[in-house]
Amino acid sequence: MTERKVWWKTALGVVFTALMLFPVYWMVNVSFTQTRDLRADPPHWFPWDPTFEGYEAVFAQQLPALGTSLLVGLGSVVLTVVIAAPAGYALALLHLRGGRTLNFLLLVAQMIPAVVMAMGFYAVYNNLGLLNTIPGLIVADSTIAVPFGVLLFTAFMSGIPREMLQAARVDGAGAWRTFRSIVIPMSRNSILTVSLFAFLWAWSDFIFASTLNRNGDLIPITLSIYNYIGNNTTQWNAIMATAVVASVPAAILLVVAQRYVAAGVTAGAVKD
């Protein structure tokens, strides 16, 4: 009876996994499909006559956009960690007044729709001259990751043994030195987790890019795909090839950093 239940759950899991991964398979399938076969009826479930013309178009036309997305993603990671780590340290270990209120406000900030924030950024950037600039896009993308980063750092740093902090104070270390020498090295998993999510949010952002950087000289890959669809409505293999290439960095990061992410996300969830 137990084995039958296990088999049933396994089969159900396989079915759901296949359904969720089918769009990914179809994206890869179309990226290798000949243009003449794209409208075949019934559709080709496998590229029996594969072509690389879609990927040739990607590397000929989309490399600047990929480089821009990489630059924006890395910039967002740096800005997010630089702001969120000290903020989490202050909330967790320096006993600031109003800490609970600030945590609540950070939760509320995560609930604000990105399109509302984009409209606000547009009005501010229009006055500051930051429209269609990479720094402006980095700042905007970081606003999504910073509240998450502060909350995660606060949860993790609250679990750091107080004895280590007290020992540092006895040795004459101030708050800043304790942060640099003890808290940051112990927060590696959380730093990697926040960095990963900040990069993925910036890499996949479309709303901020389309609102704040539509006419920029350098545009990210999400906006480039959108423009590519508008200009090449029949070259779906090139469009899907672009989507495949754009998905590779995110997939690699998730595979490489998955154990650090699991440790970082659950950090502070259990108290001794």
Backbone as numpy.savetxt, mean C-alpha at the origin, in Angstrom:
# Nx Ny Nz CAx CAy CAz Cx Cy Cz
-16.41 -39.22 10.27 -17.24 -38.02 10.27 -16.38 -36.77 10.27
-15.33 -36.80 11.08 -14.43 -35.66 11.17 -13.70 -35.44 9.86
-13.23 -36.56 9.24 -12.52 -36.44 7.98 -13.43 -35.90 6.88
-14.71 -36.29 6.91 -15.65 -35.79 5.91 -15.83 -34.28 6.05
-15.92 -33.80 7.29 -16.06 -32.36 7.53 -14.83 -31.62 7.04
-13.67 -32.17 7.32 -12.42 -31.53 6.87 -12.37 -31.49 5.36
-12.75 -32.57 4.68 -12.76 -32.58 3.21 -13.72 -31.54 2.67
-14.87 -31.41 3.29 -15.87 -30.45 2.82 -15.36 -29.02 2.96
-14.71 -28.73 4.06 -14.17 -27.39 4.28 -13.03 -27.09 3.30
-12.21 -28.11 3.05 -11.11 -27.92 2.11 -11.63 -27.64 0.70
-12.64 -28.41 0.28 -13.22 -28.21 -1.05 -13.83 -26.83 -1.17
-14.53 -26.40 -0.14 -15.14 -25.07 -0.16 -14.07 -23.98 -0.23
-12.97 -24.18 0.51 -11.88 -23.22 0.47 -11.25 -23.13 -0.91
-11.09 -24.29 -1.56 -10.51 -24.31 -2.91 -11.42 -23.57 -3.89
-12.72 -23.78 -3.78 -13.67 -23.12 -4.69 -13.62 -21.60 -4.51
-13.67 -21.14 -3.27 -13.63 -19.70 -3.01 -12.30 -19.09 -3.46
-11.21 -19.83 -3.25 -9.90 -19.33 -3.68 -9.85 -19.21 -5.19
-10.38 -20.21 -5.88 -10.39 -20.17 -7.34 -11.23 -19.00 -7.86
-12.36 -18.75 -7.22 -13.21 -17.63 -7.64 -12.50 -16.30 -7.44
-11.79 -16.16 -6.33 -11.09 -14.90 -6.05 -9.89 -14.70 -6.97
-9.23 -15.80 -7.36 -8.05 -15.68 -8.19 -8.36 -15.68 -9.69
-9.61 -15.99 -10.05 -9.94 -16.06 -11.48 -9.70 -14.72 -12.19
-10.07 -13.56 -11.61 -9.76 -12.30 -12.31 -8.27 -12.11 -12.57
-7.44 -12.57 -11.64 -6.00 -12.47 -11.84 -5.57 -13.36 -13.01
-6.10 -14.59 -13.04 -5.77 -15.49 -14.15 -6.23 -14.89 -15.48
-7.43 -14.32 -15.49 -7.96 -13.78 -16.75 -7.14 -12.57 -17.22
-6.67 -11.77 -16.27 -5.80 -10.65 -16.61 -4.52 -11.15 -17.29
-3.91 -12.19 -16.72 -2.69 -12.75 -17.32 -3.01 -13.38 -18.67
-4.14 -14.09 -18.75 -4.53 -14.74 -20.00 -4.69 -13.72 -21.13
-5.42 -12.64 -20.85 -5.65 -11.62 -21.88 -4.35 -10.93 -22.26
-3.43 -10.78 -21.31 -2.17 -10.08 -21.62 -1.34 -10.85 -22.65
-1.55 -12.16 -22.78 -0.82 -12.96 -23.76 -1.66 -13.28 -25.00
-2.88 -12.80 -25.06 -3.79 -13.15 -26.16 -3.58 -12.23 -27.36
-3.61 -12.82 -28.55 -3.51 -12.04 -29.78 -4.70 -11.08 -29.90
-4.46 -9.92 -30.51 -5.52 -8.93 -30.67 -6.70 -9.50 -31.44
-6.44 -10.31 -32.44 -7.52 -10.87 -33.27 -8.37 -11.87 -32.49
-7.83 -12.39 -31.38 -8.56 -13.40 -30.61 -9.30 -12.82 -29.41
-9.18 -11.53 -29.18 -9.76 -10.94 -27.98 -11.29 -10.98 -27.99
-11.88 -10.92 -29.16 -13.34 -10.92 -29.27 -13.89 -12.27 -29.74
-13.09 -13.31 -29.57 -13.53 -14.63 -30.01 -14.73 -15.10 -29.18
-15.61 -15.84 -29.82 -16.81 -16.35 -29.16 -16.94 -17.84 -29.50
-16.77 -18.73 -28.51 -16.50 -18.45 -27.09 -15.08 -17.94 -26.86
-14.84 -17.29 -25.74 -13.50 -16.74 -25.48 -12.47 -17.84 -25.29
-11.22 -17.48 -25.53 -10.13 -18.42 -25.34 -9.77 -18.47 -23.85
-9.92 -19.65 -23.26 -9.63 -19.78 -21.83 -8.15 -19.94 -21.56
-7.38 -20.14 -22.63 -5.93 -20.25 -22.50 -5.30 -19.68 -23.78
-4.21 -18.90 -23.63 -3.59 -18.30 -24.84 -2.81 -19.34 -25.64
-3.51 -20.06 -26.51 -2.86 -21.12 -27.28 -1.84 -20.56 -28.27
-2.05 -19.34 -28.70 -1.11 -18.69 -29.62 -0.63 -17.40 -28.96
0.23 -17.50 -27.93 0.57 -16.33 -27.12 1.38 -15.29 -27.88
1.26 -14.06 -27.42 2.01 -12.95 -27.99 2.56 -12.09 -26.86
3.69 -11.48 -27.11 4.31 -10.59 -26.12 4.19 -9.13 -26.54
3.32 -8.84 -27.51 3.20 -7.47 -27.98 2.67 -6.54 -26.89
1.83 -7.07 -25.99 1.33 -6.26 -24.88 2.45 -5.84 -23.95
3.35 -6.78 -23.63 4.47 -6.47 -22.73 5.50 -5.59 -23.43
5.64 -5.75 -24.74 6.52 -4.84 -25.48 6.01 -3.41 -25.39
4.69 -3.25 -25.47 4.10 -1.91 -25.34 4.30 -1.36 -23.94
4.21 -2.22 -22.94 4.41 -1.77 -21.55 5.80 -1.18 -21.37
6.83 -1.95 -21.78 8.20 -1.51 -21.55 8.60 -0.37 -22.49
7.84 -0.18 -23.55 8.13 0.93 -24.45 7.45 2.22 -24.00
6.31 2.10 -23.29 5.52 3.29 -23.00 5.29 3.55 -21.51
5.35 2.53 -20.68 4.91 2.69 -19.29 6.03 2.74 -18.27
7.28 2.60 -18.66 8.37 2.63 -17.68 8.45 3.94 -16.91
8.27 5.12 -17.54 8.29 6.35 -16.74 7.20 6.38 -15.67
6.02 5.85 -15.99 4.94 5.82 -15.01 5.26 4.87 -13.87
5.86 3.72 -14.18 6.27 2.79 -13.13 7.32 3.42 -12.22
8.27 4.13 -12.81 9.27 4.82 -12.01 8.66 5.89 -11.12
7.66 6.61 -11.64 6.99 7.63 -10.84 6.26 7.00 -9.66
5.56 5.89 -9.90 4.87 5.21 -8.82 5.85 4.70 -7.77
7.00 4.20 -8.21 8.02 3.75 -7.27 8.53 4.91 -6.41
8.77 6.05 -7.05 9.24 7.23 -6.32 8.20 7.71 -5.32
6.94 7.77 -5.75 5.87 8.21 -4.85 5.71 7.22 -3.70
5.77 5.92 -3.99 5.62 4.92 -2.95 6.72 4.99 -1.91
7.97 5.10 -2.36 9.09 5.18 -1.41 9.04 6.48 -0.62
8.66 7.57 -1.28 8.53 8.84 -0.57 7.45 8.78 0.49
6.35 8.12 0.19 5.27 7.98 1.16 5.70 7.12 2.34
6.50 6.08 2.07 7.01 5.22 3.15 7.87 6.04 4.10
8.80 6.80 3.56 9.71 7.59 4.40 8.92 8.60 5.23
8.03 9.34 4.58 7.27 10.37 5.30 6.37 9.76 6.36
5.75 8.64 6.04 4.85 7.98 7.00 5.59 7.51 8.23
6.72 6.83 8.03 7.48 6.30 9.17 8.06 7.44 10.00
8.55 8.49 9.35 9.14 9.61 10.07 8.10 10.30 10.96
6.86 10.36 10.52 5.81 11.00 11.31 5.19 10.02 12.31
4.87 8.81 11.85 4.08 7.89 12.67 4.88 7.26 13.81
6.15 6.95 13.59 6.93 6.29 14.64 7.11 7.17 15.87
7.56 8.41 15.74 7.65 9.26 16.94 6.29 9.53 17.58
5.25 9.67 16.76 3.92 9.90 17.31 3.44 8.70 18.11
3.67 7.49 17.58 3.29 6.29 18.32 4.07 6.15 19.61
5.34 6.50 19.57 6.18 6.44 20.77 5.66 7.40 21.84
5.32 8.61 21.43 4.81 9.59 22.38 3.50 9.15 22.99
2.60 8.60 22.19 1.30 8.18 22.70 1.43 6.94 23.60
2.35 6.06 23.26 2.45 4.80 24.01 3.25 4.93 25.29
4.31 5.73 25.28 5.28 5.67 26.39 5.52 7.00 27.11
5.10 8.10 26.54 5.38 9.39 27.18 4.18 9.95 27.93
3.07 9.19 27.93 1.89 9.54 28.73 1.40 10.97 28.44
1.17 11.24 27.17 0.68 12.55 26.78 -0.76 12.75 27.22
-1.08 13.97 27.56 -2.47 14.30 27.87 -3.31 14.24 26.59
-4.50 13.74 26.73 -5.38 13.65 25.56 -5.03 12.54 24.61
-4.26 11.55 25.07 -3.84 10.47 24.18 -5.02 9.66 23.65
-5.98 9.37 24.51 -7.15 8.61 24.06 -7.96 9.39 23.04
-8.08 10.69 23.28 -8.82 11.52 22.32 -8.13 11.53 20.97
-6.80 11.61 20.99 -6.05 11.61 19.74 -6.19 10.28 19.01
-6.18 9.18 19.74 -6.39 7.87 19.12 -7.76 7.79 18.46
-8.77 8.34 19.15 -10.11 8.35 18.57 -10.15 9.18 17.29
-9.48 10.33 17.31 -9.46 11.18 16.12 -8.73 10.50 14.96
-7.71 9.71 15.28 -7.01 8.97 14.23 -7.92 7.92 13.60
-8.74 7.26 14.44 -9.71 6.31 13.90 -10.73 7.00 13.01
-11.19 8.17 13.44 -12.15 8.93 12.63 -11.52 9.34 11.31
-10.24 9.73 11.36 -9.55 10.17 10.13 -9.50 9.06 9.09
-9.39 7.81 9.55 -9.35 6.69 8.61 -10.70 6.43 7.95
-11.76 6.98 8.52 -13.09 6.77 7.97 -13.48 7.83 6.95
-12.68 8.89 6.82 -13.00 9.96 5.87 -12.76 9.45 4.46
-13.73 9.54 3.56 -13.53 9.06 2.18 -12.37 9.79 1.51
-11.62 9.05 0.74 -10.45 9.64 0.07 -10.86 10.74 -0.89
-12.03 10.62 -1.52 -12.45 11.64 -2.47 -12.71 12.96 -1.77
-13.18 12.92 -0.52 -13.38 14.16 0.24 -12.04 14.80 0.55
-11.07 13.98 0.97 -9.73 14.49 1.24 -9.09 15.06 -0.03
-9.34 14.41 -1.16 -8.75 14.89 -2.41 -9.26 16.28 -2.77
-10.54 16.53 -2.52 -11.08 17.85 -2.81 -10.44 18.91 -1.91
-10.24 18.55 -0.64 -9.57 19.48 0.26 -8.14 19.75 -0.15
-7.41 18.69 -0.52 -6.04 18.86 -0.98 -5.99 19.72 -2.25
-6.96 19.55 -3.12 -6.96 20.32 -4.37 -7.04 21.81 -4.07
-7.93 22.19 -3.15 -8.07 23.61 -2.81 -6.79 24.15 -2.19
-6.17 23.37 -1.30 -4.94 23.83 -0.64 -3.78 23.87 -1.63
-3.63 22.82 -2.42 -2.52 22.75 -3.38 -2.63 23.83 -4.46
-3.85 24.17 -4.81 -4.04 25.22 -5.82 -3.47 26.54 -5.34
-3.58 26.80 -4.05 -3.04 28.05 -3.49 -1.54 27.97 -3.25
-1.05 26.78 -2.95 0.38 26.61 -2.65 1.22 26.28 -3.88
0.59 26.04 -5.01 1.34 25.70 -6.21 1.87 24.28 -6.22
1.20 23.37 -5.52 1.66 21.98 -5.43 0.88 21.03 -6.34
-0.05 21.56 -7.12 -0.76 20.70 -8.06 0.20 20.18 -9.11
-0.01 18.93 -9.52 0.79 18.30 -10.57 2.27 18.21 -10.19
2.54 17.96 -8.90 3.92 17.78 -8.44 4.03 16.45 -7.68
5.21 15.87 -7.72 5.46 14.62 -7.01 5.42 14.82 -5.48
6.06 15.87 -4.94 5.97 16.07 -3.48 4.54 16.21 -2.99
3.71 16.91 -3.75 2.31 17.05 -3.34 1.60 15.71 -3.30
1.88 14.84 -4.27 1.25 13.52 -4.31 1.76 12.65 -3.17
3.04 12.77 -2.81 3.59 12.00 -1.70 2.91 12.38 -0.40
2.75 13.68 -0.17 2.09 14.14 1.06 0.66 13.64 1.12
-0.06 13.73 0.00 -1.46 13.29 -0.02 -1.57 11.80 0.25
-0.74 11.00 -0.38 -0.79 9.55 -0.16 -0.42 9.18 1.27
0.47 9.96 1.87 0.89 9.65 3.24 -0.23 9.87 4.25
-1.18 10.74 3.93 -2.27 10.98 4.89 -3.14 9.75 5.08
-3.12 8.82 4.14 -3.87 7.59 4.30 -3.15 6.65 5.26
-1.82 6.63 5.17 -1.04 5.67 5.94 -0.67 6.15 7.33
-0.55 7.45 7.54 -0.08 7.96 8.83 -1.01 7.57 9.99
-2.33 7.76 9.90 -3.18 7.33 11.03 -3.04 5.85 11.35
-3.02 5.02 10.32 -2.81 3.58 10.53 -1.47 3.32 11.20
-0.43 4.01 10.73 0.90 3.81 11.29 0.98 4.22 12.75
0.37 5.34 13.10 0.40 5.80 14.49 -0.29 4.79 15.39
-1.44 4.31 14.98 -2.17 3.34 15.80 -1.39 2.04 15.95
-0.76 1.59 14.87 0.01 0.34 14.95 1.25 0.50 15.83
1.97 1.60 15.65 3.14 1.84 16.49 2.75 1.99 17.96
1.63 2.64 18.22 1.18 2.80 19.60 0.89 1.45 20.24
0.21 0.59 19.50 -0.12 -0.74 20.03 1.14 -1.55 20.30
2.09 -1.50 19.38 3.31 -2.30 19.57 4.17 -1.74 20.69
4.40 -0.44 20.66 5.31 0.16 21.64 4.75 0.10 23.06
3.44 -0.03 23.18 2.85 -0.17 24.52 3.26 -1.49 25.16
3.66 -2.46 24.35 4.06 -3.76 24.87 5.55 -3.89 25.15
6.33 -2.85 24.89 7.77 -2.92 25.19 7.97 -2.96 26.70
8.78 -3.88 27.21 8.99 -3.98 28.66 9.47 -2.66 29.27
8.79 -2.22 30.32 9.15 -0.97 30.96 10.53 -1.04 31.62
10.95 -2.26 31.97 12.26 -2.40 32.60 13.38 -1.91 31.69
13.25 -2.17 30.38 14.28 -1.73 29.44 14.32 -0.21 29.36
13.16 0.41 29.38 13.11 1.87 29.33 13.66 2.48 30.61
13.33 1.86 31.73 13.86 2.36 33.00 15.38 2.20 33.08
15.89 1.10 32.56 17.33 0.90 32.54 18.02 1.97 31.68
17.38 2.33 30.58 17.95 3.38 29.73 17.97 4.72 30.46
16.92 5.01 31.22 16.90 6.26 31.98 17.99 6.26 33.05
18.19 5.12 33.70 19.24 5.03 34.70 20.61 5.30 34.09
20.80 4.88 32.85 22.07 5.11 32.15 22.20 6.53 31.62
21.17 7.35 31.86 21.23 8.74 31.44 20.64 9.05 30.09
19.94 8.09 29.49 19.34 8.32 28.17 18.04 9.12 28.31
17.91 10.13 27.48 16.68 10.90 27.46 15.64 10.22 26.58
14.51 10.90 26.41 13.41 10.32 25.64 13.81 10.07 24.19
14.53 11.01 23.59 14.90 10.87 22.19 15.93 9.76 22.00
16.93 9.68 22.89 17.93 8.63 22.77 17.31 7.26 23.02
16.40 7.18 23.97 15.70 5.91 24.21 14.92 5.47 22.98
14.31 6.43 22.34 13.55 6.14 21.11 14.47 5.60 20.03
15.61 6.25 19.83 16.52 5.84 18.75 17.24 4.53 19.05
17.66 4.35 20.30 18.54 3.24 20.64 17.81 1.97 21.07
16.61 2.11 21.60 15.91 0.94 22.14 14.59 0.69 21.40
13.75 1.71 21.31 12.40 1.51 20.78 12.43 1.18 19.29
13.18 1.94 18.52 13.21 1.72 17.07 13.77 0.34 16.72
14.91 -0.10 17.29 15.39 -1.46 16.96 14.40 -2.56 17.33
13.64 -2.36 18.41 12.68 -3.38 18.83 11.39 -3.34 18.00
11.22 -2.29 17.22 9.98 -2.11 16.46 10.14 -2.48 15.00
11.10 -3.36 14.69 11.38 -3.69 13.29 10.15 -4.22 12.56
9.44 -5.16 13.17 8.28 -5.74 12.50 7.20 -4.70 12.22
6.97 -3.83 13.18 5.97 -2.79 12.99 6.40 -1.80 11.92
7.67 -1.47 11.89 8.16 -0.54 10.87 7.99 -1.15 9.48
8.33 -2.43 9.34 8.16 -3.09 8.05 6.68 -3.17 7.65
5.81 -3.42 8.62 4.38 -3.50 8.33 3.84 -2.17 7.86
4.15 -1.12 8.59 3.68 0.22 8.21 4.27 0.62 6.86
5.54 0.32 6.64 6.17 0.67 5.36 5.50 -0.05 4.21
5.18 -1.34 4.41 4.55 -2.11 3.35 3.18 -1.55 2.99
2.36 -1.30 4.00 1.03 -0.78 3.73 1.09 0.63 3.13
2.02 1.46 3.60 2.16 2.80 3.04 2.54 2.72 1.57
3.45 1.81 1.24 3.87 1.67 -0.16 2.73 1.17 -1.02
2.01 0.16 -0.53 0.92 -0.41 -1.33 -0.20 0.59 -1.54
-0.53 1.38 -0.51 -1.56 2.39 -0.68 -1.14 3.45 -1.70
0.11 3.88 -1.63 0.58 4.87 -2.58 0.68 4.28 -3.99
1.12 3.03 -4.07 1.28 2.38 -5.38 -0.06 2.20 -6.08
-1.09 1.91 -5.32 -2.40 1.63 -5.93 -3.33 2.84 -5.94
-2.85 3.98 -5.49 -3.72 5.15 -5.41 -4.13 5.63 -6.81
-5.40 5.93 -6.94 -5.91 6.53 -8.18 -6.61 7.86 -7.93
-7.32 7.97 -6.81 -8.11 9.17 -6.55 -7.23 10.40 -6.42
-6.20 10.32 -5.57 -5.31 11.47 -5.41 -4.57 11.77 -6.71
-4.13 10.72 -7.40 -3.39 10.93 -8.64 -4.25 11.62 -9.70
-5.49 11.16 -9.84 -6.36 11.75 -10.86 -6.84 13.15 -10.50
-6.86 13.46 -9.21 -7.32 14.78 -8.77 -6.19 15.80 -8.70
-5.03 15.37 -8.20 -3.95 16.30 -7.90 -2.81 16.27 -8.91
-2.76 15.27 -9.77 -1.61 15.15 -10.67 -2.00 14.77 -12.09
-3.21 15.13 -12.48 -3.71 14.71 -13.79 -2.89 15.31 -14.92
-2.43 16.54 -14.78 -1.71 17.22 -15.86 -0.21 17.32 -15.59
0.30 16.48 -14.68 1.72 16.53 -14.37 2.58 15.93 -15.47
3.84 16.33 -15.49 4.78 15.76 -16.46 5.04 14.29 -16.17
5.03 13.93 -14.89 5.22 12.55 -14.47 3.97 12.07 -13.76
3.37 11.01 -14.24 2.14 10.49 -13.64 2.37 9.06 -13.19
1.69 8.61 -12.11 1.87 7.23 -11.62 1.21 6.22 -12.55
1.47 4.96 -12.30 1.03 3.90 -13.20 -0.49 3.76 -13.22
-1.16 4.02 -12.08 -2.62 3.89 -12.07 -3.26 4.88 -13.03
-2.78 6.11 -13.01 -3.32 7.12 -13.92 -2.89 6.86 -15.34
-1.70 6.31 -15.52 -1.23 5.98 -16.86 -2.07 4.87 -17.48
-2.46 3.87 -16.69 -3.34 2.82 -17.19 -4.67 3.41 -17.61
-5.20 4.32 -16.80 -6.48 4.95 -17.13 -6.39 5.72 -18.45
-5.31 6.48 -18.62 -5.13 7.20 -19.88 -4.91 6.24 -21.04
-4.23 5.15 -20.77 -3.94 4.16 -21.80 -5.21 3.49 -22.29
-6.14 3.27 -21.37 -7.42 2.69 -21.76 -8.17 3.65 -22.65
-8.12 4.92 -22.33 -8.83 5.90 -23.14 -8.26 6.05 -24.53
-6.93 5.86 -24.67 -6.28 6.06 -25.95 -6.18 4.80 -26.79
-6.31 3.65 -26.16 -6.12 2.38 -26.88 -7.21 1.39 -26.47
-8.43 1.69 -26.80 -9.54 0.88 -26.32 -9.55 -0.52 -26.91
-8.84 -0.76 -28.00 -8.86 -2.09 -28.62 -7.67 -2.94 -28.21
-6.63 -2.35 -27.67 -5.42 -3.11 -27.31 -5.52 -3.60 -25.87
-6.47 -4.48 -25.63 -6.66 -4.96 -24.27 -5.51 -5.82 -23.79
-4.80 -6.46 -24.68 -3.64 -7.24 -24.23 -2.56 -6.33 -23.65
-2.37 -5.14 -24.23 -1.40 -4.19 -23.69 -1.88 -3.63 -22.35
-3.18 -3.38 -22.25 -3.74 -2.87 -21.00 -3.57 -3.88 -19.88
-3.90 -5.13 -20.15 -3.77 -6.17 -19.14 -2.31 -6.47 -18.82
-1.44 -6.37 -19.82 -0.02 -6.55 -19.56 0.50 -5.46 -18.61
0.02 -4.24 -18.80 0.38 -3.16 -17.89 -0.09 -3.46 -16.47
-1.31 -3.97 -16.36 -1.83 -4.31 -15.03 -1.02 -5.43 -14.39
-0.59 -6.41 -15.18 0.22 -7.51 -14.65 1.55 -6.97 -14.13
2.21 -6.16 -14.93 3.50 -5.61 -14.52 3.35 -4.74 -13.28
2.28 -3.96 -13.22 2.06 -3.10 -12.07 1.76 -3.90 -10.81
1.26 -5.12 -10.96 0.93 -5.95 -9.81 2.14 -6.70 -9.25
3.19 -6.83 -10.04 4.34 -7.63 -9.62 5.02 -7.08 -8.37
5.34 -5.77 -8.28 6.01 -5.29 -7.06 5.21 -5.54 -5.80
3.89 -5.31 -5.86 3.05 -5.53 -4.69 3.05 -7.00 -4.29
2.97 -7.89 -5.27 2.96 -9.32 -4.97 4.28 -9.76 -4.34
5.39 -9.27 -4.88 6.70 -9.65 -4.35 6.85 -9.15 -2.91
6.45 -7.92 -2.66 6.57 -7.36 -1.31 5.73 -8.16 -0.31
4.52 -8.54 -0.71 3.66 -9.29 0.20 4.24 -10.67 0.50
4.81 -11.32 -0.50 5.38 -12.65 -0.28 6.62 -12.57 0.61
7.48 -11.60 0.33 8.73 -11.49 1.08 8.48 -11.07 2.52
7.53 -10.16 2.73 7.36 -9.55 4.05 6.18 -10.12 4.84
5.59 -11.23 4.39 4.36 -11.69 5.01 4.53 -12.06 6.48
5.64 -12.68 6.84 5.80 -13.06 8.25 6.03 -11.84 9.13
6.70 -10.82 8.59 6.88 -9.59 9.36 5.56 -8.85 9.51
4.75 -8.90 8.46 3.44 -8.24 8.51 2.56 -8.91 9.54
2.55 -10.25 9.56 1.74 -10.97 10.54 2.15 -10.62 11.97
3.46 -10.53 12.19 3.94 -10.18 13.53 3.65 -8.73 13.86
3.76 -7.85 12.86 3.53 -6.44 13.11 2.08 -6.09 13.36
1.16 -6.73 12.60 -0.25 -6.44 12.75 -0.78 -6.92 14.09
-0.28 -8.06 14.57 -0.76 -8.61 15.84 0.01 -8.07 17.03
0.99 -7.22 16.79 1.80 -6.68 17.89 0.93 -5.89 18.84
1.10 -6.12 20.12 0.35 -5.39 21.12 -1.04 -5.92 21.36
-1.44 -6.96 20.62 -2.78 -7.50 20.79 -2.91 -8.30 22.08
-1.81 -8.89 22.54 -1.82 -9.71 23.75 -0.87 -9.09 24.77
-1.34 -8.89 25.94 -0.54 -8.34 27.02 -0.12 -9.45 27.98
1.09 -9.32 28.47 1.56 -10.31 29.45 0.89 -10.06 30.80
